[in-house]
């Protein structure tokens, strides 16, 4: 019996085809047909034979896929099948590769990696800003509004390209260049675990090839007469919360990031201590305990005042929108407005400088307070560099001596202020 010849479809026939109670098909011939579903949608189907087995698959909906395009796709499928390849499998593989290329775009990998970090918001913001400013321009494409539209797949980025990025940043900041290199190592390890790359192209970039980082010491006020002027200026500063922040860091020499991200949940006014998780400290060694700093009676009184202002929220020192911590430059700008920015005259003070002021004067008056150097360093969360010594010192409990020192320091500030 001869095969029944099928009249090819046309757009008029397709457009006028109405849904029925059950799905039905309109054949176009040579394995192409249109499935008209009871719900009203129209789906293209292709039948092809590979290795003696007939397979049916969908290739899109009408009118999104036109009749002409459906016939072209059908021809491609049948040609591929004649070569012994399964066109459906090839399509799925191509889609998977496209998804991997999209997910593997460098900027998306970086943002995903940043989400895995358990660090202070200000630290994460700084890392994000470093990549957006110093790295992304090498690998990303932007629209006219400077929004990223796409970026190079991470698997295509080479060792020499990252080396060039780091060396370029060296020209303006050796410290940031080294941080970027360390972060890139971690990003490539993350990408390996995600199956986005096979090797870590950063592994062979040695820090020895980078310029040496020169340690710069923060200027600090140690002259007691100038320090007295500074204290008076702080106490008279107009912005209440900024004044509180400066008064607090004067009494409790925290690092800037720990100061501005201090949360009320870390403060125990009954016990007179603050406890900051080790993960938020500069030294994040998991073998070290959380940082505990005893508060002087003056610091407790100050905290009670601050609590009346910000105790309802998360942050001890919140930003302008209350949901974010204070900007770490806020106190620096206040010190500049007070005109404590003349380094040659010994009158330059930054927020971080209060640590140096405390350390220097605590050392000068060691005979007066009688607290050991190890306890003084513990107040600053400084740790022994020698690994063998550190194995013992990090287990020591200096809390009692730290309490004595912090109370002595608060009394010293009081005497200086009222002298």
C-alpha positions in Angstrom: 0.0 0.0 0.0 1.4 3.4 -1.0 2.2 6.0 1.7 -0.5 8.7 2.1 0.9 12.0 1.0 0.6 14.8 3.5 -0.3 18.3 2.4 2.2 20.7 3.9 0.9 23.2 6.5 0.6 26.9 5.9 0.2 29.9 8.3 -3.5 30.3 7.6 -4.2 26.7 8.5 -2.1 26.9 11.7 -3.7 30.2 12.8 -7.2 28.9 12.3 -6.6 25.6 14.0 -8.9 25.6 17.1 -8.4 23.6 20.3 -10.6 20.5 20.9 -11.5 18.4 23.9 -8.3 16.4 23.3 -4.9 17.2 21.9 -4.5 16.6 18.2 -1.8 17.0 15.6 -1.5 18.7 12.2 1.2 17.0 10.1 3.5 19.0 7.9 5.4 15.9 6.5 8.9 14.5 6.7 8.6 14.1 10.5 7.4 17.6 11.4 4.0 18.1 13.0 2.1 20.7 15.1 0.5 19.5 18.3 -2.6 21.6 19.1 -3.2 21.2 22.8 -6.6 21.3 24.5 -5.5 24.3 26.5 -4.9 26.3 23.2 -1.1 26.2 22.9 0.5 24.9 19.7 3.8 23.0 20.0 6.1 21.9 17.2 7.2 18.2 17.3 9.8 16.4 15.3 10.2 12.7 14.7 13.5 11.3 13.7 15.1 7.9 13.5 18.5 7.1 15.0 20.0 3.6 15.1 16.7 2.2 14.0 14.8 3.8 16.8 12.2 6.5 16.2 12.3 9.4 18.7 10.0 12.4 19.1 10.9 15.7 20.6 9.6 19.3 20.9 11.4 22.2 19.3 9.3 25.2 20.4 5.9 26.8 20.3 4.0 28.5 17.5 4.2 31.5 16.7 7.4 32.0 18.6 9.0 29.4 16.3 7.6 30.1 12.8 6.7 27.4 10.3 9.8 28.2 8.2 12.1 28.0 11.2 10.4 24.8 12.4 11.2 23.2 9.0 14.8 24.3 9.2 15.2 22.9 12.7 13.5 19.6 11.5 16.0 19.3 8.7 19.0 19.9 11.1 17.7 17.3 13.5 17.2 14.7 10.7 20.7 15.4 9.2 22.3 15.1 12.7 20.4 11.8 13.3 21.6 10.4 9.9 25.2 11.0 11.2 24.5 8.8 14.2 24.2 11.6 16.7 21.2 12.3 18.9 20.1 15.9 18.3 18.1 16.0 21.5 21.2 15.1 23.5 23.3 17.6 21.7 20.8 20.3 22.4 20.7 19.5 26.1 24.5 19.5 26.2 24.7 22.9 24.4 22.2 24.3 26.8 24.2 23.0 29.8 27.4 24.5 28.4 25.7 27.8 27.8 24.4 27.8 31.4 27.9 27.0 32.7 29.3 29.8 30.6 26.8 32.2 32.0 27.3 31.0 35.6 31.0 31.0 35.0 31.2 34.7 34.1 34.0 36.2 36.2 31.9 38.9 37.9 29.2 36.4 38.9 31.7 34.0 40.3 33.3 36.8 42.4 29.9 37.9 43.7 28.9 34.3 44.6 32.2 33.9 46.4 31.7 37.1 48.4 28.4 35.7 49.6 30.2 32.7 51.2 32.4 34.9 53.4 31.5 35.4 57.0 33.1 38.8 57.6 32.0 42.2 58.9 29.8 44.2 56.4 32.5 46.9 56.1 35.1 44.3 55.2 32.8 42.7 52.6 32.0 46.2 51.2 35.7 46.9 50.9 36.5 43.6 49.1 33.6 44.2 46.7 34.7 47.7 46.0 38.3 46.6 45.3 37.2 44.1 42.7 34.7 46.5 41.1 37.3 49.2 40.9 40.5 47.4 40.2 39.7 44.0 38.6 36.4 44.0 36.8 37.4 46.7 34.2 39.9 44.1 32.8 37.3 41.4 32.2 33.8 43.0 32.2 31.7 44.7 29.5 29.5 47.7 30.6 26.5 49.5 29.3 26.4 53.3 28.9 25.3 53.6 32.6 28.4 51.6 33.7 26.3 48.6 34.7 28.0 45.2 34.0 26.3 43.4 31.1 28.7 40.4 30.9 32.2 39.3 31.7 34.8 36.9 30.5 34.3 33.3 31.6 36.6 32.5 34.5 37.9 29.4 32.7 39.3 31.6 30.0 41.2 34.0 32.3 45.0 33.3 32.2 47.8 33.5 34.7 49.4 36.4 32.9 46.1 38.4 32.9 45.7 38.2 36.7 49.4 39.0 37.1 49.0 42.1 35.0 46.0 43.2 37.1 48.0 42.8 40.3 51.1 44.6 39.0 48.9 47.5 37.7 47.4 47.9 41.2 50.8 47.8 42.7 51.4 51.3 41.2 48.8 52.8 43.5 48.7 50.5 46.5 51.0 47.5 47.2 48.8 46.5 50.1 45.6 46.3 48.0 47.5 44.5 45.2 48.6 41.8 47.7 45.1 41.5 49.1 43.6 41.1 45.6 46.1 38.4 44.8 45.1 36.5 48.0 41.4 36.9 47.2 41.9 35.7 43.6 43.6 32.5 44.9 40.5 31.8 47.1 38.1 32.6 44.2 39.9 30.1 41.9 39.7 27.5 44.6 36.0 28.2 44.9 35.6 27.9 41.1 37.4 24.6 41.2 35.0 23.2 43.8 32.1 24.5 41.7 33.4 22.8 38.6 33.9 26.0 36.7 37.7 25.7 36.2 40.0 22.7 36.4 43.2 24.4 37.7 44.1 27.3 39.9 45.9 29.7 37.5 46.8 31.9 40.5 48.8 29.2 42.3 52.0 30.0 40.5 51.9 33.8 41.0 54.4 34.3 43.9 54.1 37.2 46.2 57.9 37.4 46.0 57.5 38.9 42.5 55.5 41.8 43.9 56.9 45.0 45.4 57.7 44.8 49.1 55.1 46.3 51.3 56.4 49.1 53.5 54.8 49.3 56.8 53.6 52.8 57.6 52.9 53.7 61.2 49.8 55.8 61.9 50.6 59.2 63.4 49.5 59.5 67.0 49.3 62.2 69.7 51.4 61.3 72.7 52.1 64.8 74.1 49.8 65.1 77.1 49.1 68.8 76.7 48.0 68.2 73.0 46.0 65.1 74.1 44.2 67.2 76.6 43.2 69.7 73.9 42.0 66.7 71.8 39.9 65.4 74.6 38.3 68.8 75.2 37.6 69.1 71.4 36.0 65.7 71.3 33.8 66.5 74.4 32.6 69.7 72.7 32.0 68.1 69.3 28.5 68.9 67.9 27.5 65.6 66.4 26.3 63.5 69.4 26.8 60.0 68.0 30.2 60.8 66.5 31.2 62.4 69.8 30.2 59.2 71.6 32.2 57.1 69.1 35.3 59.2 69.7 34.9 59.2 73.5 34.4 55.4 73.4 37.5 54.7 71.2 39.5 57.0 73.4 38.7 54.8 76.4 38.7 51.5 74.5 41.3 51.3 71.8 39.5 49.1 69.2 40.5 48.9 65.6 38.3 51.1 63.4 36.3 48.3 61.9 35.6 46.8 65.3 34.5 50.2 66.5 32.0 51.0 63.8 30.6 47.4 63.6 30.3 47.0 67.3 26.9 45.4 68.1 24.9 45.7 71.3 24.8 41.9 71.5 28.5 42.1 72.1 28.1 44.4 75.1 27.5 43.1 78.7 27.1 46.2 80.9 26.4 44.0 84.0 29.7 42.2 83.7 31.4 45.3 82.3 32.9 43.6 79.2 32.6 43.5 75.4 33.1 40.3 73.5 33.7 40.4 69.8 33.7 37.2 67.8 37.1 36.1 66.6 35.8 36.0 63.0 35.3 39.8 63.1 38.8 40.5 64.4 41.9 41.3 62.3 43.5 38.0 63.4 40.9 35.4 62.6 42.8 32.3 63.8 40.2 29.8 64.9 42.5 28.5 67.6 42.2 31.9 69.4 39.3 32.7 71.6 36.9 35.6 71.0 38.3 39.0 71.9 37.2 40.1 75.4 37.9 43.6 76.6 37.0 44.7 80.1 35.3 48.1 80.4 36.2 50.7 82.9 33.5 52.2 85.1 33.7 55.4 82.9 33.2 53.3 79.8 30.2 51.5 81.3 28.7 54.9 82.2 29.3 56.1 78.7 27.8 53.0 77.2 24.6 53.5 79.3 24.3 57.0 77.7 24.8 55.6 74.2 22.2 52.9 74.9 19.6 55.6 75.4 20.3 56.8 71.9 21.0 53.5 69.9 20.1 50.7 72.2 16.9 49.9 70.2 18.9 48.9 67.2 21.7 46.5 66.2 24.7 48.8 66.1 26.2 50.7 68.9 27.3 53.4 66.4 24.9 53.2 63.5 25.0 55.1 60.2 22.7 57.8 58.9 20.0 55.2 57.8 20.2 53.4 61.2 20.3 49.9 59.5 24.0 50.1 58.7 27.0 50.7 60.9 28.7 54.1 61.0 31.0 54.9 58.1 34.6 54.2 59.2 35.7 57.6 57.9 33.1 59.5 60.0 35.4 59.9 63.0 38.4 60.7 60.8 36.5 63.6 59.2 35.5 64.8 62.7 39.1 64.8 63.8 40.0 66.9 60.7 37.3 69.4 61.5 38.7 69.7 64.9 42.0 70.5 63.1 44.0 67.6 64.5 45.6 67.0 61.2 49.1 68.6 61.5 51.6 65.7 61.7 54.7 68.0 61.8 53.4 69.7 64.9 52.5 66.4 66.5 48.8 67.2 66.2 47.6 64.6 63.7 45.2 62.0 65.0 43.2 59.4 63.1 40.7 57.0 64.6 43.3 54.2 64.5 45.8 56.5 66.2 44.0 56.1 69.6 45.5 52.6 69.7 49.0 54.0 69.4 48.3 56.8 71.9 47.1 54.2 74.4 50.0 51.8 73.8 52.6 54.6 74.0 51.4 56.2 77.2 50.6 52.8 78.9 54.3 51.9 78.2 55.5 55.2 79.5 53.6 54.8 82.8 54.2 51.1 83.3 55.7 51.7 86.7 52.4 53.4 87.7 49.9 50.8 86.7 52.2 47.7 87.0 50.5 45.8 84.1 52.7 43.5 82.0 53.5 44.1 78.3 51.7 40.9 77.4 48.5 42.2 79.0 48.9 45.6 77.3 49.2 43.9 73.9 46.2 41.7 74.8 44.0 44.9 75.2 44.9 45.7 71.5 44.4 42.1 70.4 48.0 41.9 69.3 49.4 38.4 69.1 52.9 36.9 69.5 54.5 36.5 66.1 56.8 33.6 67.1 54.7 30.4 66.5 56.3 28.5 69.4 55.7 31.3 71.9 52.2 31.9 70.6 51.3 28.3 71.3 51.5 29.3 75.0 50.6 32.9 75.1 47.2 32.6 73.2 46.0 30.3 76.0 46.9 32.7 78.8 44.1 34.6 80.5 45.0 38.3 80.8 41.5 39.5 81.7 42.3 40.5 85.3 45.3 42.6 84.3 43.5 44.0 81.3 40.7 45.2 83.6 43.3 46.9 85.9 44.9 48.6 82.8 41.6 49.8 81.3 40.5 51.3 84.6 43.9 53.0 85.0 43.7 54.4 81.5 40.2 55.8 82.0 41.4 57.4 85.3 44.4 58.8 83.5 42.1 60.4 80.9 39.9 61.9 83.6 42.9 63.4 85.5 44.3 64.8 82.2 40.9 66.3 81.3 40.3 68.0 84.7 44.0 68.9 85.5 
